[in-house]
């Protein structure tokens, strides 16, 4: 095992009605609040009223920035950061899914910087302070509610990338599973795929930590059991709660204790699909993962076999890849670009996507990918 330190300062409030304390908690950080939201789902779910009422009762001044997209863009981050500076806000409340909370994390840093937010993403500027952030989750998927990472894309540069900084851990995160009861079937499925993909990025990371692997396998098995049940019964609070907790655990650090790295190669591929075609994040991962496994099957057969033994009760590499693909397909998430309505059979279209992969330097931290692999991946994803 690798040496490791465990540090996670997020206070997580989980369960029905937990936001009734959000007003008094937010007031501890100041009186002026920038409320960052998405494109209307919070109002449809009832989360809006359950958050706004206690914030208003606490006497807080609310400045709203809405419209964050499902694949968040840096332009919105810059606009929200400018608003935060203009209004001299004290604290940010992010009400939404991963895209909203990720955006709010970079807004929290950019609000304390005079330059462009993309400077932070490219690490041209190294922040030393950030506005405090309170997160209210409305979509179980990314795990951003309990980690210091954010992903934002720059459409002008055709780049989507991640960023990490301990300054952007949320101070408090509120997870009420009832806020996810109105999430569409598609996005529920994409969330389940996302939490599985996060677990797989850890599984295929570097380092030997057997207990951590058991944590990781348990999270995947939780998603395999309750994900399909939830899709058949989307109004079931208990199932929503189980998936929400699994998604948080998939990226709150527990899947990497004793390991050196996660891999993140599949996420790098998926980010390119989102940049070029605006593919939803979870859908991009269900398309990319089976293709990545097929590229890697002769390189890391033992590790793939260990995955199969842990979650599928088989050690046949081909069977494991088939079962992974079947799992995603069974959830209703696409496993090819064609299923997502994207045709790359044309050479010019394929080269366009490959150029973005080259520009984004698609690679894993553990398992390397080169341009020949890009060609194979495109063939397999098509």
C-alpha positions in Angstrom: 0.0 0.0 0.0 1.0 3.6 -0.6 1.3 6.1 2.3 -1.8 8.2 2.6 -3.5 11.0 4.6 -7.3 11.2 5.0 -8.7 14.7 4.9 -12.3 15.7 4.1 -13.6 18.8 5.8 -17.1 18.7 4.2 -19.9 18.5 6.7 -22.5 16.3 4.9 -26.2 16.6 5.9 -28.1 13.6 4.4 -31.8 12.9 4.5 -35.3 14.3 4.0 -35.7 17.8 5.3 -32.1 18.5 6.0 -32.2 21.9 4.3 -34.4 23.3 7.0 -31.1 24.4 8.7 -29.5 25.9 5.6 -30.4 29.4 6.5 -28.8 29.5 9.9 -25.7 27.6 8.6 -25.2 29.9 5.6 -25.6 33.0 7.9 -22.5 31.9 9.7 -20.5 32.9 6.6 -22.1 36.3 5.8 -25.2 38.1 4.8 -24.9 38.4 1.0 -25.4 35.2 -0.8 -24.8 34.3 -4.5 -27.3 31.6 -5.4 -26.0 29.6 -8.3 -28.6 27.4 -10.1 -29.2 25.5 -13.3 -31.9 25.7 -15.9 -35.0 25.1 -13.8 -35.0 21.6 -12.4 -34.6 22.8 -8.8 -38.0 24.6 -9.1 -39.6 21.5 -10.6 -38.3 19.2 -7.8 -39.4 21.5 -4.9 -35.8 22.0 -3.9 -36.1 25.7 -4.7 -38.7 26.5 -2.1 -37.1 24.2 0.5 -33.8 26.2 0.2 -35.1 29.7 -0.5 -37.6 29.8 2.5 -35.0 29.1 5.2 -32.4 31.4 3.5 -35.0 34.2 3.5 -36.1 33.5 7.1 -32.4 33.9 8.1 -32.5 37.5 6.7 -30.0 36.8 4.0 -29.7 39.0 0.9 -29.9 36.7 -2.2 -28.4 37.5 -5.6 -29.3 34.8 -8.1 -27.2 33.6 -11.1 -29.1 30.9 -13.1 -28.8 29.0 -16.3 -25.7 26.8 -15.7 -25.7 24.2 -18.5 -25.4 20.4 -18.0 -21.9 20.6 -19.6 -20.8 23.8 -17.7 -18.9 26.5 -19.7 -16.3 28.9 -18.5 -18.2 31.9 -19.8 -20.9 31.4 -17.2 -18.3 31.1 -14.5 -16.8 34.4 -15.5 -20.2 36.1 -15.6 -21.2 34.7 -12.1 -17.8 35.7 -10.7 -18.2 39.2 -12.0 -21.6 39.4 -10.4 -20.2 38.1 -7.1 -17.5 40.9 -7.2 -20.0 43.6 -8.1 -22.4 42.7 -5.3 -19.6 42.0 -2.8 -21.1 38.6 -1.8 -19.9 36.8 1.3 -20.9 33.2 0.4 -22.1 31.0 -2.5 -25.0 28.6 -2.3 -25.0 26.1 -5.2 -28.4 24.5 -5.8 -28.2 21.8 -8.5 -26.3 18.9 -9.9 -22.6 18.4 -10.5 -22.4 21.0 -13.3 -23.8 23.7 -10.9 -21.6 22.8 -8.0 -18.5 22.4 -10.2 -19.2 25.9 -11.7 -19.8 27.3 -8.2 -16.4 26.0 -7.0 -14.5 27.9 -9.8 -16.8 30.9 -9.2 -15.7 30.9 -5.6 -12.1 31.1 -6.7 -12.6 33.5 -9.6 -14.5 35.9 -7.3 -11.2 36.5 -5.5 -9.2 37.0 -8.7 -9.0 39.9 -11.1 -8.3 37.8 -14.2 -10.2 35.2 -16.3 -11.4 32.0 -14.6 -9.8 29.9 -17.3 -6.4 31.1 -15.9 -7.3 29.1 -12.8 -8.3 26.0 -14.7 -5.0 26.1 -16.6 -3.1 26.8 -13.4 -1.6 30.0 -14.7 -2.9 31.6 -11.5 -2.7 29.7 -8.2 -5.5 30.9 -5.8 -4.8 31.5 -2.2 -8.4 32.2 -1.1 -12.0 31.5 -2.1 -15.5 32.4 -1.1 -17.1 29.8 1.2 -19.4 27.4 -0.7 -22.6 25.7 0.5 -23.8 22.9 -1.8 -27.3 21.6 -2.2 -27.4 18.5 -4.5 -30.3 17.8 -6.8 -28.7 15.0 -9.0 -26.9 11.9 -7.7 -23.9 11.4 -10.0 -20.6 13.2 -9.7 -19.7 13.2 -6.1 -18.6 16.8 -6.3 -20.6 17.5 -3.1 -17.8 15.9 -1.0 -14.6 16.6 -2.9 -12.3 19.5 -4.0 -12.6 19.0 -7.8 -14.4 20.7 -10.6 -14.8 20.1 -14.3 -15.5 23.0 -16.8 -15.3 23.3 -20.5 -14.0 26.0 -22.8 -15.8 25.8 -26.1 -13.6 28.4 -27.8 -10.5 26.3 -27.1 -12.5 23.0 -27.5 -11.1 21.8 -24.1 -12.8 20.3 -21.1 -10.7 19.7 -18.1 -10.7 19.1 -14.4 -9.2 21.1 -11.6 -8.5 20.4 -7.9 -7.8 22.7 -4.9 -8.5 22.1 -1.2 -10.0 25.7 -1.1 -13.1 24.5 -3.0 -14.3 21.7 -0.7 -17.9 22.8 0.1 -18.1 23.9 3.8 -21.5 22.1 4.0 -23.3 19.9 1.6 -27.1 19.1 1.9 -28.3 15.9 0.3 -32.0 15.4 0.4 -32.9 12.4 -1.8 -36.4 13.7 -2.3 -34.9 16.5 -4.4 -34.0 13.8 -7.0 -37.4 12.3 -7.3 -38.2 14.3 -10.4 -35.0 13.6 -12.2 -35.7 12.2 -15.7 -35.1 8.6 -16.5 -32.2 9.4 -18.8 -30.4 11.6 -16.3 -31.0 9.1 -13.5 -29.3 6.4 -15.6 -26.4 8.8 -16.5 -25.9 9.4 -12.8 -25.7 5.7 -12.1 -23.2 5.3 -15.0 -21.2 8.2 -13.6 -20.8 6.7 -10.1 -19.8 3.3 -11.6 -17.3 5.1 -13.9 -15.7 6.9 -11.0 -15.3 3.6 -9.2 -13.7 2.1 -12.2 -11.3 4.9 -12.6 -10.1 4.1 -9.0 -10.2 0.3 -9.7 -7.8 0.8 -12.6 -5.6 3.2 -10.7 -2.1 2.5 -9.4 -1.5 0.8 -6.1 -2.4 -2.3 -4.2 -4.9 -1.7 -1.4 -7.2 -4.7 -1.0 -9.6 -3.1 1.5 -10.0 0.0 -0.7 -10.7 -2.4 -3.6 -13.5 -4.0 -1.6 -15.0 -0.5 -0.8 -14.9 0.2 -4.6 -16.4 -3.1 -5.6 -19.2 -2.6 -3.0 -20.1 0.8 -4.5 -20.3 -0.7 -8.0 -22.4 -3.6 -6.7 -24.7 -1.1 -4.9 -25.3 0.7 -8.2 -25.8 -2.6 -10.1 -28.5 -3.7 -7.6 -30.3 -0.5 -6.9 -29.8 1.4 -10.2 -32.1 -0.8 -12.3 -34.6 -1.0 -9.4 -34.7 2.8 -9.3 -35.3 3.1 -13.0 -38.3 0.9 -12.6 -39.5 2.8 -9.6 -38.2 6.4 -9.9 -40.4 7.8 -7.2 -39.0 5.5 -4.6 -37.3 7.6 -1.9 -35.3 4.8 -0.4 -33.8 3.8 -3.8 -33.0 7.4 -4.5 -31.2 7.6 -1.2 -29.2 4.5 -1.8 -28.0 5.7 -5.2 -27.3 9.2 -3.8 -25.1 7.9 -1.1 -23.3 5.5 -3.4 -22.5 8.4 -5.8 -21.0 10.5 -3.0 -18.9 7.6 -1.8 -17.6 6.9 -5.3 -15.6 10.2 -5.3 -15.1 11.4 -1.8 -11.7 9.8 -1.4 -12.5 6.4 0.0 -11.8 4.5 -3.3 -8.2 5.7 -3.4 -6.9 5.2 0.2 -3.6 3.4 -0.1 -3.4 4.0 -3.9 -1.2 6.4 -5.7 -3.5 7.4 -8.6 -6.8 6.9 -10.2 -6.6 6.6 -14.0 -9.1 9.1 -15.5 -8.4 8.0 -19.1 -12.0 7.2 -19.8 -13.1 10.5 -18.4 -10.6 12.2 -20.8 -12.3 10.5 -23.7 -15.8 11.3 -22.5 -14.9 15.0 -22.1 -14.0 15.2 -25.8 -17.4 13.8 -26.7 -19.1 16.4 -24.6 -17.0 19.2 -26.1 -17.7 18.2 -29.7 -21.2 16.8 -29.5 -22.5 18.1 -26.1 -23.1 14.5 -25.1 -24.3 14.3 -21.4 -21.4 13.4 -19.2 -22.7 10.0 -18.0 -23.7 9.0 -21.6 -20.1 9.8 -22.7 -18.7 7.4 -20.1 -21.0 4.5 -21.1 -19.9 5.0 -24.7 -16.2 5.2 -23.8 -15.7 2.6 -21.1 -16.4 -0.6 -23.1 -14.2 0.7 -25.9 -11.4 1.5 -23.4 -11.6 -2.0 -21.9 -11.3 -3.6 -25.3 -8.2 -1.5 -26.0 -6.7 -2.5 -22.6 -7.8 -6.2 -22.5 -4.4 -7.6 -23.6 -2.5 -5.0 -21.6 -4.1 -5.4 -18.2 -6.0 -8.8 -18.3 -5.2 -9.6 -14.6 -6.7 -6.4 -13.3 -9.8 -6.8 -15.5 -10.1 -10.4 -14.3 -10.0 -9.2 -10.7 -12.8 -6.8 -11.5 -14.9 -9.6 -12.9 -14.3 -11.8 -9.8 -15.3 -8.9 -7.5 -18.5 -7.8 -9.3 -19.5 -10.3 -12.0 -18.4 -13.7 -10.7 -16.4 -14.4 -13.8 -12.7 -14.1 -14.7 -13.2 -14.3 -18.5 -11.9 -10.9 -19.8 -14.2 -11.0 -22.8 -17.2 -11.9 -20.6 -16.4 -9.0 -18.2 -16.3 -6.5 -21.0 -19.5 -7.8 -22.4 -21.2 -7.7 -18.9 -19.9 -4.1 -18.4 -21.4 -3.0 -21.7 -24.6 -4.9 -21.0 -24.8 -3.2 -17.6 -24.7 0.3 -19.2 -27.1 -0.8 -22.0 -29.5 -2.2 -19.4 -29.6 1.1 -17.6 -30.6 2.7 -20.9 -27.4 4.6 -21.4 -25.8 4.5 -24.9 -22.8 2.3 -25.5 -21.9 3.6 -28.9 -21.9 7.0 -30.6 -24.5 5.7 -33.1 -26.8 5.0 -30.2 -26.3 8.6 -29.1 -27.3 9.7 -32.6 -23.8 10.6 -33.7 -22.4 9.3 -37.0 -18.6 9.3 -37.3 -18.4 6.9 -40.2 -17.4 9.8 -42.4 -13.6 10.2 -42.4 -13.8 14.0 -42.0 -16.1 13.7 -39.0 -13.9 11.1 -37.3 -10.8 13.3 -37.9 -12.6 16.2 -36.3 -13.1 14.2 -33.1 -9.6 12.8 -33.2 -8.2 16.4 -33.4 -10.0 17.3 -30.2 -8.7 14.2 -28.5 -5.2 15.3 -29.5 -5.8 18.9 -28.4 -7.1 17.6 -25.0 -4.1 15.2 -24.7 -6.4 12.3 -23.9 -4.5 9.9 -21.7 -4.7 8.1 -18.4 -2.5 8.8 -15.3 -1.7 5.0 -15.2 -2.6 3.5 -18.5 -1.2 5.4 -21.4 -3.0 6.1 -24.7 -1.5 7.3 -27.9 -2.8 8.4 -31.3 -3.0 4.8 -32.6 -5.2 4.1 -29.6 -7.4 7.1 -30.4 -8.0 5.5 -33.9 -8.9 2.2 -32.3 -11.2 3.9 -29.7 -13.0 5.8 -32.4 -13.6 2.6 -34.3 -14.9 0.8 -31.3 -17.1 3.7 -30.1 -18.6 4.3 -33.5 
